[in-house]
Amino acid sequence: MAHGCLRAVLLGMVVAFPAAAAGLVVVGDAIVAPLTDVPGDAVRGRAVVAGRQVGTCVLCHAGPFPEERLPASIAPDLHGVGERLTPGQIRLRLVDPSVVNPDTVMPAYFRTEGLVRVGRAWQGRPVLSAQQIEDAVAYLATLKEE
């Protein structure tokens, strides 16, 4: 695999996407393999997703977050995301959502290359670590329709 590329296997074709996530393989619309050897922790993942300090997902997404008094409505609601998407699909959307939707405004939480308007403190650094991605995936996969 080329250094600094995310590869996708789509309809039997391999397509390279610029990404810091070298070595990750996208199959269809998912990164099936976890980014770490340590399983994601849903409790830590909820802190990433629902907190305003790390992932800041709640700035755009509504979800089962009773502590949020003004639910966001910019992005899809996270209620039931664990039924709509597989863990691999969730993982890709966190790592680099532009692979699925080139017009997305959602930031790439793990990709570091090919980005524009990146704050100096974040240049060359992913927003979330590989473990934080796995923790967020573990949490989001638990969100089923009520």
C-alpha positions as CSV (number, residue, x, y, z in Angstrom):
1,M,0.0,0.0,0.0
2,A,1.2,3.5,-0.8
3,H,2.4,5.5,2.2
4,G,-0.2,8.0,3.4
5,C,-3.1,6.5,1.5
6,L,-6.4,5.0,2.5
7,R,-7.4,2.3,0.0
8,A,-10.9,1.4,-0.9
9,V,-12.2,-1.7,-2.6
10,L,-15.2,-0.6,-4.5
11,L,-16.9,-2.8,-7.1
12,G,-13.7,-4.8,-7.4
13,M,-11.5,-1.8,-7.9
14,V,-8.9,-0.4,-5.4
15,V,-9.0,3.3,-5.1
16,A,-6.5,5.3,-3.1
17,F,-7.6,8.2,-0.9
18,P,-5.2,10.6,0.7
19,A,-5.1,10.0,4.5
20,A,-2.8,9.7,7.4
21,A,-4.4,6.4,8.1
22,A,-1.9,4.5,6.0
23,G,-2.5,0.8,6.0
24,L,-6.3,1.0,6.6
25,V,-8.4,-0.8,4.0
26,V,-11.9,0.5,3.1
27,V,-14.2,-2.2,1.8
28,G,-17.4,-0.6,0.3
29,D,-18.2,2.1,2.8
30,A,-16.5,0.7,5.8
31,I,-13.2,0.2,7.6
32,V,-13.8,-3.3,8.9
33,A,-10.6,-3.8,10.9
34,P,-10.3,-1.9,14.2
35,L,-7.6,0.7,14.4
36,T,-6.1,-0.7,17.6
37,D,-5.6,-4.1,19.2
38,V,-7.4,-2.9,22.3
39,P,-11.2,-3.2,22.0
40,G,-13.2,0.0,22.1
41,D,-14.8,1.0,25.4
42,A,-18.4,2.3,25.1
43,V,-18.2,4.3,28.4
44,R,-15.1,6.1,27.2
45,G,-16.7,6.4,23.8
46,R,-19.7,8.2,25.2
47,A,-17.4,10.8,26.8
48,V,-15.8,11.3,23.4
49,V,-19.1,11.6,21.5
50,A,-21.2,13.5,24.1
51,G,-18.5,15.7,25.5
52,R,-17.8,19.2,24.3
53,Q,-14.1,18.9,25.0
54,V,-12.9,16.1,22.8
55,G,-15.0,14.9,19.9
56,T,-17.5,17.8,20.0
57,C,-20.0,15.6,18.1
58,V,-22.9,17.2,20.0
59,L,-22.2,20.5,18.3
60,C,-23.8,19.1,15.1
61,H,-25.5,15.8,16.1
62,A,-28.5,15.3,18.3
63,G,-28.7,12.0,20.2
64,P,-29.4,10.3,23.5
65,F,-27.7,13.0,25.5
66,P,-30.0,14.2,28.2
67,E,-27.4,16.7,29.5
68,E,-27.7,18.6,26.2
69,R,-30.5,21.2,26.6
70,L,-30.4,22.4,23.0
71,P,-30.0,19.4,20.7
72,A,-28.1,20.1,17.5
73,S,-29.8,19.6,14.2
74,I,-27.1,20.3,11.6
75,A,-26.1,16.6,11.1
76,P,-28.0,13.3,11.2
77,D,-29.4,12.3,14.6
78,L,-27.4,9.7,16.4
79,H,-30.4,7.9,17.9
80,G,-30.3,4.4,16.4
81,V,-27.1,4.8,14.5
82,G,-26.0,1.4,15.7
83,E,-28.9,-0.1,13.8
84,R,-28.4,2.0,10.6
85,L,-24.6,1.5,10.3
86,T,-22.1,-1.3,11.1
87,P,-19.1,-0.6,13.3
88,G,-17.0,-0.5,10.2
89,Q,-19.2,2.1,8.6
90,I,-19.1,4.2,11.7
91,R,-15.3,3.9,11.8
92,L,-14.9,5.1,8.3
93,R,-17.2,8.1,8.9
94,L,-15.1,9.1,11.9
95,V,-11.7,8.5,10.2
96,D,-12.5,10.3,7.0
97,P,-16.2,11.0,6.2
98,S,-15.2,12.6,2.8
99,V,-14.6,9.0,1.5
100,V,-18.4,8.4,1.8
101,N,-19.5,12.0,1.1
102,P,-17.1,14.3,-0.7
103,D,-19.3,17.3,0.2
104,T,-19.5,16.6,3.9
105,V,-18.8,19.4,6.4
106,M,-18.0,16.8,9.1
107,P,-14.3,16.9,9.9
108,A,-12.0,14.0,9.5
109,Y,-11.2,12.9,13.0
110,F,-8.2,10.7,12.1
111,R,-7.0,11.9,8.7
112,T,-4.3,14.5,8.8
113,E,-3.2,15.0,5.2
114,G,-4.9,17.0,2.4
115,L,-7.0,19.1,4.8
116,V,-7.6,22.8,4.5
117,R,-8.1,25.5,7.2
118,V,-6.5,23.4,10.0
119,G,-5.7,25.3,13.2
120,R,-2.0,25.5,13.9
121,A,-2.3,23.3,17.0
122,W,-3.9,20.5,14.9
123,Q,-1.7,20.6,11.8
124,G,-0.3,17.1,11.3
125,R,-2.2,15.7,14.3
126,P,-5.4,13.7,14.2
127,V,-8.3,15.2,16.2
128,L,-8.9,11.8,17.9
129,S,-6.4,9.0,18.6
130,A,-7.0,5.6,17.2
131,Q,-8.2,4.4,20.6
132,Q,-10.6,7.3,20.9
133,I,-12.0,6.4,17.5
134,E,-12.5,2.8,18.6
135,D,-14.1,3.9,21.9
136,A,-16.5,6.2,19.9
137,V,-17.3,3.3,17.5
138,A,-18.0,1.0,20.5
139,Y,-20.4,3.6,22.0
140,L,-22.1,4.5,18.8
141,A,-22.7,0.9,17.9
142,T,-24.7,0.5,21.1
143,L,-27.2,3.2,20.0
144,K,-30.3,1.2,18.9
145,E,-33.8,2.5,18.2
146,E,-35.8,2.8,21.4
